[in-house]
Amino acid sequence: MVCLKPAFVLSLFAALTAANPVRASDQPLEKRQGLVAMNSVTCGDNSYSRQQLQDATAEGCRLYLAGEQVGTSEYPHRFNNRENLVLATAGPYQEFPIIPSGNYSGRSPGPDRVILDPNYLGRCIYVGTMTHTGAVDRDGFIACNQSRSSTGPNGTSAGFTLSASASLSAVVCILSMLAITA
């Protein structure tokens, strides 16, 4: 009888999982989606809204994908992350200036940059923001401060969301593990 409990619980779990699979869209990957739950970023004295971050990222990605660069420093260009900033993907990265008024078009880039992963799962995405302001070295960078919302784009918790069927599957999984060890 004791041996039947784990088998029963595992078969119940398998049936529930097959009947109610968890789609990838049910579990947001906030970090890799980049801007999902972000309200703003502060780089030194400059604050950037989510829209400004999206606009700078879109322009950097557009230029990168078109094989174009602007300005004397030729942006976007490779960012090697010698500063070991914590970013949303493993890279490789490109950096592109973000400025308080409009998109960068070749004039003075200022101190702030968006960091892009130009080929994350076939897409060019935002992975972070950095600034020269406050960096130890003249050419070094530090991460900008991010302000995150408490809810995601559809009003759900930005941290982690499970559907009702996923919650049930998780409970059954935990119970089956407890049953196996009993």
N, CA, C and O of each residue as an XYZ file, in Angstrom:
728
protein
N       0.822     -1.198      0.000
C       0.000      0.000      0.000
C       0.861      1.256      0.000
O       0.533      2.229     -0.679
N       1.966      1.247      0.758
C       2.843      2.407      0.808
C       3.429      2.689     -0.566
O       3.584      3.853     -0.937
N       3.762      1.645     -1.336
C       4.339      1.821     -2.672
C       3.315      2.375     -3.652
O       3.695      2.996     -4.645
N       2.040      2.169     -3.402
C       1.024      2.658     -4.323
C       0.791      4.161     -4.185
O       0.385      4.808     -5.151
N       1.039      4.724     -3.010
C       0.822      6.158     -2.816
C       1.675      6.996     -3.766
O       1.133      7.847     -4.471
N       2.991      6.783     -3.809
C       3.795      7.600     -4.727
C       3.396      7.387     -6.185
O       3.367      8.338     -6.966
N       3.090      6.150     -6.551
C       2.701      5.879     -7.937
C       1.389      6.583     -8.270
O       1.240      7.146     -9.354
N       0.445      6.550     -7.341
C      -0.835      7.218     -7.564
C      -0.647      8.726     -7.679
O      -1.190      9.361     -8.583
N       0.117      9.286     -6.768
C       0.340     10.738     -6.783
C       1.068     11.154     -8.054
O       0.717     12.167     -8.659
N       2.072     10.394     -8.467
C       2.800     10.720     -9.692
C       1.908     10.607    -10.922
O       1.996     11.440    -11.824
N       1.054      9.594    -10.971
C       0.156      9.463    -12.122
C      -0.877     10.586    -12.123
O      -1.250     11.083    -13.186
N      -1.339     10.987    -10.946
C      -2.257     12.116    -10.846
C      -1.578     13.388    -11.337
O      -2.170     14.171    -12.079
N      -0.349     13.583    -10.924
C       0.425     14.747    -11.370
C       0.598     14.736    -12.885
O       0.426     15.769    -13.532
N       0.931     13.596    -13.450
C       1.122     13.489    -14.903
C      -0.169     13.816    -15.637
O      -0.148     14.510    -16.653
N      -1.289     13.321    -15.131
C      -2.575     13.588    -15.778
C      -2.927     15.070    -15.707
O      -3.383     15.647    -16.694
N      -2.719     15.686    -14.552
C      -3.020     17.110    -14.414
C      -2.106     17.964    -15.283
O      -2.547     18.951    -15.873
N      -0.859     17.593    -15.361
C       0.087     18.347    -16.181
C      -0.266     18.233    -17.649
O      -0.214     19.224    -18.378
N      -0.623     17.048    -18.090
C      -0.997     16.858    -19.496
C      -2.293     17.593    -19.814
O      -2.447     18.134    -20.909
N      -3.223     17.615    -18.865
C      -4.508     18.265    -19.097
C      -4.402     19.783    -19.038
O      -5.164     20.478    -19.710
N      -3.482     20.303    -18.254
C      -3.338     21.748    -18.073
C      -1.884     22.172    -18.234
O      -1.255     22.576    -17.256
N      -1.339     22.090    -19.430
C       0.062     22.478    -19.580
C       0.245     23.966    -19.312
O      -0.658     24.765    -19.556
N       1.409     24.327    -18.815
C       1.743     25.718    -18.556
C       2.429     26.262    -19.794
O       3.501     25.794    -20.178
N       1.807     27.256    -20.418
C       2.414     27.882    -21.588
C       3.510     28.837    -21.136
O       3.480     29.340    -20.013
N       4.472     29.085    -22.011
C       5.557     30.015    -21.698
C       5.009     31.395    -21.371
O       5.582     32.103    -20.543
N       3.910     31.789    -22.006
C       3.340     33.112    -21.757
C       2.727     33.219    -20.367
O       2.475     34.327    -19.893
N       2.479     32.081    -19.696
C       1.931     32.104    -18.349
C       2.981     32.466    -17.303
O       2.631     32.839    -16.183
N       4.239     32.363    -17.646
C       5.311     32.646    -16.708
C       6.236     33.701    -17.310
O       7.158     33.357    -18.049
N       6.005     34.983    -17.006
C       6.829     36.018    -17.605
C       8.286     35.896    -17.173
O       8.583     35.633    -16.008
N       9.172     36.087    -18.116
C      10.601     36.099    -17.836
C      11.028     37.551    -17.759
O      11.674     38.074    -18.668
N      10.659     38.193    -16.666
C      10.840     39.628    -16.527
C      12.243     40.081    -16.898
O      12.409     41.042    -17.648
N      13.245     39.401    -16.382
C      14.612     39.845    -16.608
C      14.964     39.840    -18.089
O      15.558     40.802    -18.578
N      14.618     38.794    -18.808
C      14.986     38.709    -20.210
C      14.062     39.508    -21.105
O      14.435     39.841    -22.230
N      12.888     39.817    -20.643
C      12.010     40.654    -21.440
C      12.416     42.110    -21.317
O      11.911     42.968    -22.042
N      13.326     42.386    -20.403
C      13.897     43.713    -20.315
C      12.996     44.748    -19.687
O      13.084     44.983    -18.482
N      12.131     45.374    -20.462
C      11.393     46.539    -20.014
C      10.017     46.236    -19.451
O       9.263     47.168    -19.167
N       9.660     44.976    -19.278
C       8.298     44.604    -18.898
C       7.797     45.358    -17.672
O       6.722     45.956    -17.730
N       8.519     45.351    -16.589
C       8.019     45.933    -15.350
C       8.798     47.178    -14.941
O       8.758     47.575    -13.776
N       9.491     47.786    -15.865
C      10.320     48.923    -15.526
C       9.557     50.223    -15.727
O       8.935     50.431    -16.769
N       9.605     51.088    -14.736
C       9.001     52.412    -14.861
C      10.000     53.405    -15.414
O       9.702     54.129    -16.364
N      11.193     53.444    -14.823
C      12.190     54.423    -15.227
C      13.574     53.964    -14.803
O      13.732     53.012    -14.039
N      14.570     54.669    -15.320
C      15.965     54.423    -14.980
C      16.592     55.775    -14.676
O      16.321     56.756    -15.368
N      17.431     55.833    -13.643
C      18.159     57.054    -13.328
C      19.642     56.795    -13.513
O      20.221     55.904    -12.892
N      20.246     57.601    -14.386
C      21.677     57.530    -14.676
C      22.279     58.867    -14.265
O      22.118     59.863    -14.971
N      22.975     58.896    -13.124
C      23.497     60.174    -12.632
C      22.345     61.123    -12.363
O      21.467     60.823    -11.555
N      22.343     62.282    -13.044
C      21.281     63.274    -12.879
C      20.150     63.117    -13.893
O      19.165     63.853    -13.836
N      20.277     62.179    -14.806
C      19.273     61.990    -15.857
C      18.337     60.837    -15.525
O      18.778     59.759    -15.127
N      17.044     61.075    -15.693
C      16.049     60.012    -15.549
C      15.422     59.754    -16.907
O      15.141     60.683    -17.664
N      15.207     58.476    -17.206
C      14.633     58.074    -18.484
C      13.389     57.231    -18.235
O      13.395     56.319    -17.409
N      12.329     57.548    -18.957
C      11.086     56.787    -18.850
C      11.215     55.479    -19.624
O      12.158     55.282    -20.392
N      10.257     54.602    -19.408
C      10.224     53.345    -20.152
C      10.157     53.630    -21.655
O      10.803     52.947    -22.450
N       9.372     54.643    -22.039
C       9.248     54.984    -23.460
C      10.590     55.440    -24.041
O      10.941     55.061    -25.158
N      11.339     56.248    -23.289
C      12.656     56.685    -23.763
C      13.601     55.495    -23.913
O      14.377     55.432    -24.866
N      13.537     54.552    -22.973
C      14.368     53.346    -23.061
C      13.980     52.519    -24.281
O      14.844     52.010    -24.995
N      12.682     52.388    -24.514
C      12.213     51.639    -25.681
C      12.652     52.315    -26.976
O      13.080     51.644    -27.915
N      12.546     53.645    -27.026
C      12.922     54.376    -28.234
C      14.413     54.248    -28.524
O      14.803     54.013    -29.668
N      15.254     54.402    -27.491
C      16.702     54.284    -27.692
C      17.079     52.863    -28.092
O      17.932     52.662    -28.956
N      16.446     51.884    -27.465
C      16.709     50.486    -27.810
C      16.297     50.205    -29.252
O      17.039     49.575    -30.005
N      15.120     50.673    -29.630
C      14.636     50.450    -31.000
C      15.575     51.077    -32.024
O      15.861     50.468    -33.055
N      16.056     52.286    -31.751
C      16.961     52.951    -32.695
C      18.307     52.230    -32.765
O      18.846     52.029    -33.853
N      18.851     51.842    -31.611
C      20.107     51.085    -31.607
C      19.974     49.765    -32.351
O      20.863     49.385    -33.111
N      18.872     49.072    -32.135
C      18.630     47.798    -32.829
C      18.442     48.016    -34.327
O      18.959     47.251    -35.140
N      17.699     49.064    -34.688
C      17.478     49.352    -36.107
C      18.806     49.585    -36.823
O      19.053     49.026    -37.892
N      19.656     50.417    -36.223
C      20.958     50.705    -36.830
C      21.817     49.448    -36.908
O      22.442     49.180    -37.934
N      21.845     48.680    -35.825
C      22.659     47.461    -35.805
C      22.217     46.496    -36.904
O      23.044     45.982    -37.657
N      20.928     46.259    -36.988
C      20.408     45.301    -37.965
C      20.590     45.782    -39.404
O      20.670     44.973    -40.329
N      20.655     47.119    -39.591
C      20.881     47.682    -40.922
C      22.370     47.775    -41.251
O      22.741     48.146    -42.364
N      23.226     47.437    -40.275
C      24.668     47.534    -40.491
C      25.157     48.972    -40.546
O      26.180     49.262    -41.168
N      24.427     49.875    -39.895
C      24.780     51.298    -39.898
C      25.288     51.724    -38.529
O      24.960     51.109    -37.515
N      26.095     52.786    -38.508
C      26.577     53.384    -37.272
C      26.530     54.897    -37.423
O      26.624     55.420    -38.533
N      26.383     55.606    -36.292
C      26.335     57.070    -36.314
C      27.310     57.642    -35.303
O      27.648     56.991    -34.315
N      27.768     58.882    -35.559
C      28.659     59.586    -34.649
C      30.110     59.200    -34.831
O      30.433     58.216    -35.497
N      30.985     59.998    -34.222
C      32.420     59.742    -34.352
C      32.850     58.468    -33.636
O      33.857     57.862    -34.002
N      32.100     58.060    -32.625
C      32.419     56.803    -31.929
C      31.708     55.608    -32.548
O      31.824     54.484    -32.058
N      30.975     55.852    -33.622
C      30.305     54.807    -34.397
C      29.402     53.909    -33.547
O      29.716     52.749    -33.280
N      28.266     54.488    -33.133
C      27.267     53.746    -32.360
C      26.198     53.182    -33.283
O      25.881     53.807    -34.296
N      25.634     52.025    -32.968
C      25.996     51.150    -31.852
C      27.319     50.449    -32.133
O      27.683     50.187    -33.279
N      28.025     50.156    -31.042
C      29.242     49.361    -31.166
C      29.337     48.378    -30.006
O      28.594     48.458    -29.027
N      30.271     47.453    -30.150
C      30.416     46.358    -29.180
C      30.695     46.891    -27.778
O      31.484     47.819    -27.597
N      30.036     46.289    -26.796
C      30.296     46.553    -25.386
C      30.792     45.253    -24.780
O      30.076     44.252    -24.772
N      32.016     45.267    -24.273
C      32.649     44.042    -23.768
C      32.375     43.753    -22.297
O      32.762     42.693    -21.806
N      31.729     44.648    -21.590
C      31.367     44.468    -20.179
C      32.568     44.150    -19.293
O      32.517     43.228    -18.479
N      33.627     44.900    -19.450
C      34.803     44.735    -18.573
C      34.475     45.097    -17.126
O      35.180     44.693    -16.201
N      33.402     45.859    -16.941
C      32.973     46.277    -15.605
C      32.195     45.184    -14.880
O      31.883     45.324    -13.697
N      31.882     44.101    -15.582
C      31.098     42.992    -15.024
C      29.734     43.441    -14.503
O      29.311     43.038    -13.419
N      29.057     44.272    -15.278
C      27.702     44.680    -14.922
C      26.779     43.469    -15.025
O      26.974     42.603    -15.878
N      25.785     43.415    -14.161
C      24.803     42.333    -14.209
C      23.783     42.692    -15.289
O      23.063     43.685    -15.181
N      23.741     41.867    -16.325
C      22.859     42.121    -17.463
C      21.909     40.951    -17.657
O      22.127     39.868    -17.114
N      20.862     41.169    -18.428
C      19.787     40.188    -18.556
C      20.137     38.980    -19.411
O      19.458     37.958    -19.312
N      21.168     39.053    -20.245
C      21.563     37.917    -21.074
C      23.079     37.778    -21.039
O      23.776     38.600    -20.443
N      23.577     36.736    -21.678
C      25.017     36.486    -21.699
C      25.740     37.233    -22.821
O      26.969     37.195    -22.886
N      25.006     37.909    -23.700
C      25.639     38.683    -24.770
C      25.904     37.843    -25.992
O      25.417     36.716    -26.080
N      26.662     38.360    -26.937
C      27.463     39.593    -26.930
C      26.567     40.833    -26.956
O      25.395     40.770    -27.329
N      27.158     41.971    -26.543
C      26.398     43.193    -26.364
C      26.825     44.290    -27.333
O      27.939     44.302    -27.857
N      25.890     45.204    -27.545
C      26.142     46.461    -28.238
C      25.690     47.570    -27.297
O      24.754     47.383    -26.520
N      26.355     48.729    -27.363
C      25.909     49.880    -26.585
C      25.448     50.972    -27.530
O      25.948     51.108    -28.647
N      24.475     51.755    -27.052
C      23.939     52.855    -27.850
C      23.553     53.980    -26.896
O      22.937     53.724    -25.862
N      23.908     55.232    -27.230
C      23.599     56.351    -26.328
C      22.102     56.555    -26.126
O      21.297     56.393    -27.043
N      21.761     56.914    -24.897
C      20.411     57.382    -24.596
C      20.583     58.799    -24.075
O      21.397     59.048    -23.186
N      19.818     59.718    -24.627
C      19.939     61.128    -24.257
C      18.573     61.634    -23.795
O      17.541     61.090    -24.189
N      18.566     62.684    -22.951
C      17.287     63.157    -22.402
C      16.282     63.661    -23.435
O      15.077     63.614    -23.191
N      16.760     64.145    -24.593
C      15.828     64.717    -25.578
C      15.948     64.003    -26.917
O      16.872     64.273    -27.685
N      15.034     63.107    -27.199
C      15.016     62.418    -28.483
C      16.031     61.299    -28.584
O      16.639     60.900    -27.591
N      16.208     60.792    -29.808
C      17.170     59.717    -30.055
C      18.517     60.278    -30.468
O      18.592     61.324    -31.113
N      19.559     59.594    -30.101
C      20.913     59.955    -30.507
C      21.027     59.823    -32.022
O      20.602     58.827    -32.607
N      21.617     60.859    -32.653
C      21.742     60.834    -34.108
C      23.141     61.202    -34.588
O      23.333     61.467    -35.774
N      24.123     61.223    -33.684
C      25.487     61.471    -34.104
C      26.173     62.618    -33.391
O      27.396     62.741    -33.456
N      25.414     63.454    -32.716
C      26.040     64.557    -31.974
C      26.696     64.008    -30.710
O      26.970     62.810    -30.644
N      26.954     64.834    -29.718
C      27.581     64.380    -28.473
C      26.729     63.290    -27.824
O      25.536     63.489    -27.592
N      27.338     62.139    -27.529
C      26.541     61.026    -26.995
C      26.154     61.173    -25.529
O      25.262     60.462    -25.067
N      26.788     62.066    -24.786
C      26.505     62.163    -23.364
C      27.034     60.942    -22.623
O      27.696     60.098    -23.228
N      26.757     60.832    -21.326
C      27.353     59.760    -20.522
C      26.561     58.452    -20.452
O      27.087     57.449    -19.969
N      25.326     58.440    -20.915
C      24.429     57.311    -20.648
C      24.237     56.417    -21.872
O      24.233     56.892    -23.008
N      24.077     55.104    -21.622
C      23.936     54.135    -22.710
C      22.884     53.083    -22.370
O      22.730     52.685    -21.216
N      22.161     52.641    -23.407
C      21.386     51.410    -23.288
C      22.282     50.289    -23.793
O      23.116     50.498    -24.673
N      22.105     49.108    -23.234
C      22.880     47.938    -23.654
C      21.912     46.987    -24.340
O      20.842     46.681    -23.814
N      22.302     46.530    -25.513
C      21.465     45.670    -26.340
C      22.112     44.312    -26.501
O      23.337     44.202    -26.555
N      21.305     43.295    -26.578
C      21.755     41.989    -27.053
C      21.120     41.858    -28.428
O      19.916     41.626    -28.531
N      21.919     42.005    -29.497
C      21.341     42.078    -30.834
C      20.831     40.756    -31.393
O      20.191     40.740    -32.445
N      21.099     39.661    -30.716
C      20.665     38.376    -31.260
C      20.236     37.424    -30.150
O      20.697     36.284    -30.094
N      19.352     37.891    -29.266
C      18.829     37.018    -28.225
C      17.616     36.291    -28.793
O      16.568     36.896    -29.021
N      17.767     35.003    -29.015
C      16.706     34.181    -29.598
C      16.171     34.799    -30.891
O      14.969     34.783    -31.155
N      17.092     35.342    -31.688
C      16.723     35.912    -32.975
C      16.153     37.316    -32.913
O      15.691     37.844    -33.925
N      16.179     37.927    -31.737
C      15.646     39.289    -31.580
C      16.703     40.196    -30.978
O      17.601     39.736    -30.274
N      16.593     41.473    -31.255
C      17.451     42.486    -30.640
C      16.690     43.038    -29.440
O      15.593     43.572    -29.599
N      17.262     42.915    -28.232
C      16.534     43.307    -27.024
C      17.381     44.177    -26.103
O      18.611     44.151    -26.155
N      16.704     44.942    -25.267
C      17.311     45.740    -24.198
C      17.730     44.797    -23.075
O      16.964     43.917    -22.683
N      18.963     44.980    -22.548
C      19.399     44.148    -21.426
C      19.917     44.962    -20.241
O      20.217     44.388    -19.194
N      20.028     46.282    -20.379
C      20.494     47.084    -19.265
C      20.783     48.519    -19.665
O      20.726     48.886    -20.839
N      21.097     49.325    -18.645
C      21.438     50.731    -18.856
C      22.641     51.049    -17.992
O      22.751     50.569    -16.864
N      23.550     51.865    -18.526
C      24.781     52.195    -17.802
C      25.144     53.654    -18.053
O      24.627     54.298    -18.966
N      26.054     54.158    -17.212
C      26.483     55.548    -17.324
C      27.963     55.681    -16.984
O      28.521     54.894    -16.218
N      28.581     56.705    -17.577
C      29.945     57.073    -17.192
C      29.918     57.871    -15.883
O      30.909     57.896    -15.154
N      28.788     58.522    -15.583
C      28.663     59.375    -14.402
C      28.885     58.555    -13.131
O      28.151     57.605    -12.860
N      29.900     58.931    -12.359
C      30.203     58.242    -11.110
C      31.123     57.047    -11.244
O      31.476     56.432    -10.238
N      31.525     56.699    -12.463
C      32.429     55.552    -12.659
C      33.834     55.915    -12.185
O      34.244     57.073    -12.274
N      34.566     54.933    -11.684
C      35.920     55.145    -11.174
C      36.857     55.587    -12.295
O      37.592     56.563    -12.141
N      36.834     54.882    -13.409
C      37.682     55.220    -14.549
C      36.942     56.157    -15.493
O      35.718     56.099    -15.610
N      37.701     57.022    -16.165
C      37.121     57.986    -17.091
C      36.291     57.298    -18.177
O      35.222     57.787    -18.543
N      36.770     56.185    -18.684
C      36.059     55.459    -19.729
C      35.222     54.304    -19.188
O      34.660     53.532    -19.966
N      35.134     54.177    -17.869
C      34.385     53.077    -17.266
C      32.897     53.377    -17.174
O      32.452     54.496    -17.432
N      32.155     52.375    -16.809
C      30.706     52.497    -16.655
C      30.278     51.929    -15.310
O      30.961     51.086    -14.729
N      29.142     52.404    -14.828
C      28.432     51.789    -13.707
C      26.977     51.616    -14.139
O      26.503     52.302    -15.044
N      26.285     50.707    -13.493
C      24.874     50.465    -13.820
C      24.026     51.642    -13.360
O      24.321     52.273    -12.345
N      22.988     51.928    -14.102
C      22.013     52.943    -13.707
C      21.023     52.319    -12.728
O      20.871     51.099    -12.685
N      20.356     53.153    -11.949
C      19.354     52.681    -10.990
C      18.023     52.514    -11.686
O      17.579     53.402    -12.414
N      17.377     51.364    -11.460
C      16.109     51.061    -12.113
C      14.969     51.158    -11.124
O      15.073     50.694     -9.988
N      13.895     51.758    -11.560
C      12.669     51.824    -10.775
C      11.676     50.869    -11.405
O      11.323     51.012    -12.576
N      11.222     49.889    -10.624
C      10.311     48.875    -11.164
C       8.920     49.064    -10.592
O       8.744     49.482     -9.448
N       7.936     48.744    -11.422
C       6.551     48.814    -10.977
C       6.218     47.570    -10.168
O       6.901     46.551    -10.271
N       5.165     47.658     -9.363
C       4.760     46.495     -8.569
C       3.859     45.571     -9.355
O       3.592     44.448     -8.928
N       3.388     46.034    -10.505
C       2.565     45.174    -11.341
C       3.095     45.164    -12.752
O       3.724     46.122    -13.202
N       2.839     44.080    -13.442
C       3.278     43.935    -14.822
C       2.336     44.662    -15.765
O       1.441     45.378    -15.316
N       2.527     44.487    -17.074
C       1.746     45.217    -18.054
C       0.262     44.871    -18.059
O      -0.553     45.674    -18.513
N      -0.097     43.708    -17.567
C      -1.509     43.322    -17.542
C      -2.078     43.341    -16.125
O      -3.112     42.726    -15.862
N      -1.398     44.052    -15.202
C      -1.885     44.178    -13.844
C      -1.492     43.041    -12.934
O      -1.867     43.040    -11.762
N      -0.748     42.072    -13.434
C      -0.325     40.955    -12.601
C       0.970     41.312    -11.903
O       1.645     42.268    -12.285
N       1.315     40.561    -10.899
C       2.566     40.789    -10.195
C       3.729     40.681    -11.160
O       3.807     39.741    -11.952
N       4.647     41.661    -11.091
C       5.767     41.675    -12.032
C       6.788     40.599    -11.711
O       7.538     40.178    -12.592
N       6.829     40.153    -10.478
C       7.861     39.197    -10.098
C       7.653     37.808    -10.666
O       8.565     37.253    -11.279
N       6.489     37.240    -10.478
C       6.268     35.867    -10.914
C       4.782     35.614    -10.952
O       4.068     35.967    -10.013
N       4.311     35.018    -12.004
C       2.885     34.752    -12.153
C       2.667     33.307    -12.550
O       3.349     32.793    -13.436
N       1.723     32.652    -11.903
C       1.319     31.303    -12.289
C      -0.176     31.296    -12.527
O      -0.922     31.981    -11.827
N      -0.613     30.540    -13.493
C      -2.052     30.382    -13.698
C      -2.587     29.436    -12.631
O      -1.816     28.787    -11.924
N      -3.900     29.360    -12.519
C      -4.502     28.470    -11.523
C      -4.105     27.029    -11.771
O      -3.821     26.296    -10.823
N      -4.080     26.607    -13.031
C      -3.716     25.220    -13.315
C      -2.250     24.970    -12.999
O      -1.885     23.875    -12.570
N      -1.401     25.982    -13.208
C       0.013     25.821    -12.887
C       0.203     25.722    -11.382
O       1.044     24.958    -10.907
N      -0.580     26.499    -10.624
C      -0.494     26.432     -9.167
C      -0.887     25.049     -8.676
O      -0.231     24.489     -7.798
N      -1.951     24.500     -9.237
C      -2.395     23.170     -8.859
C      -1.329     22.138     -9.209
O      -1.047     21.239     -8.416
N      -0.744     22.266    -10.384
C       0.312     21.334    -10.786
C       1.504     21.418     -9.847
O       2.104     20.400     -9.505
N       1.847     22.634     -9.429
C       2.976     22.810     -8.521
C       2.684     22.165     -7.170
O       3.557     21.522     -6.586
N       1.464     22.333     -6.675
C       1.081     21.732     -5.390
C       1.137     20.217     -5.485
O       1.664     19.557     -4.589
N       0.599     19.661     -6.564
C       0.615     18.211     -6.745
C       2.050     17.714     -6.840
O       2.382     16.666     -6.285
N       2.898     18.454     -7.534
C       4.303     18.059     -7.655
C       4.969     18.008     -6.287
O       5.673     17.049     -5.971
N       4.752     19.026     -5.484
C       5.349     19.062     -4.144
C       4.811     17.918     -3.296
O       5.566     17.255     -2.585
N       3.514     17.690     -3.374
C       2.927     16.592     -2.609
C       3.479     15.244     -3.051
O       3.705     14.361     -2.224
N       3.698     15.084     -4.358
C       4.237     13.807     -4.829
C       5.665     13.609     -4.338
O       6.058     12.490     -4.011
N       6.434     14.674     -4.284
C       7.802     14.558     -3.767
C       7.790     14.186     -2.289
O       8.606     13.383     -1.836
N       6.862     14.772     -1.545
C       6.736     14.427     -0.131
C       6.304     12.976      0.033
O       6.766     12.280      0.938
N       5.421     12.527     -0.843
C       4.949     11.143     -0.767
C       6.073     10.166     -1.083
O       6.161      9.099     -0.475
N       6.924     10.523     -2.023
C       8.037      9.639     -2.386
C       9.014      9.493     -1.231
O       9.531      8.404     -0.982
N       9.265     10.586     -0.528
C      10.230     10.538      0.573
C       9.646      9.926      1.832
O      10.397      9.586      2.746
N       8.321      9.773      1.910
C       7.687      9.231      3.118
C       7.852      7.737      3.219
O       7.376      7.126      4.176
